[in-house]
């Protein structure tokens, strides 16, 4: 499919997709946005050769609005996107679900056909409470800080349920293949924020007491 005939699609990213450095496809346009009526949460995921770890997903919550990234791409990228999000299903959205700054994105949204605008939602979770992945979380948090500033980073922590679990500290041998580089001081800050949200690190007094 050539670029001229490539149908336009758009999706709302609420985790690693907020960090544009992790995108593997040559997207057309991306703009920080908010999704109304949804909340993020951590859940279990099927095993796929990686150590068991938590998966970030969303569920409907009319009282919540979450920060994220609205990404426009060509339909030819769908196979790659679906492979990346293979533990997720595409759920259709409408332009009315999105809040964003005034730019060309609203007009682009209105031009989309049915099911061409969506969010990836994790499939039904399995039993258990697997750990979070430090390399993934640092990349996600860095994306929110870059795209939404301090307010957006704080909102990510506040509007995500399920931080009360252990973390797999893998920065020296990252399991997340798209971990982005950043200063050590920023990593330490992110870890402090995670502890404040209830995440348990190895060696923490609260973790040792369990």
Secondary structure as UniProt FT lines:
FT   HELIX           3..5
FT   STRAND          8..13
FT   HELIX           16..18
FT   HELIX           20..22
FT   STRAND          29..43
FT   STRAND          55..74
FT   HELIX           75..77
FT   HELIX           78..84
FT   TURN            85..87
FT   STRAND          88..92
FT   HELIX           95..97
FT   STRAND          98..100
FT   HELIX           105..110
FT   TURN            114..115
FT   STRAND          117..122
FT   STRAND          132..133
FT   HELIX           134..158
FT   STRAND          160..161
FT   STRAND          166..168
FT   HELIX           171..173
FT   TURN            177..178
FT   HELIX           184..196
FT   TURN            197..198
FT   TURN            202..203
FT   HELIX           205..208
//
